[in-house]
Amino acid sequence: MQTTVDIPDELFRQAESQAARDGIPVDHLIARALRVALGGAPLPGRRRVAFPLIHSAQPSTLSVEEVHAAEQRAAAGEDAARARAV
């Protein structure tokens, strides 16, 4: 259903920011908030994933070429795994 609701500017800006952080449209965030307020379970949303930070005894930088080569090796490994699964 489509409707018009008057939301204070600052509240809407906060909703836009939260929706962007969650990776969802603002209307999904508002619908989720209404579900929670009305006692229903919220729909699962996208969430940020915290990747581990690995400290190195010998920190260095990677060149674009090294990153590209690592991506190609990873893709080749994924392709090989998919081929074995079939």
Sequence and secondary structure as in RCSB ss.txt:
>XXXX:A:sequence
MQTTVDIPDELFRQAESQAARDGIPVDHLIARALRVALGGAPLPGRRRVAFPLIHSAQPSTLSVEEVHAAEQRAA
AGEDAARARAV
>XXXX:A:secstr
        HHHHHHHHHHHHHHTS HHHHHHHHHHHHTT                 SS     HHHHHHHHHHHH
HHHHHHHHHH 
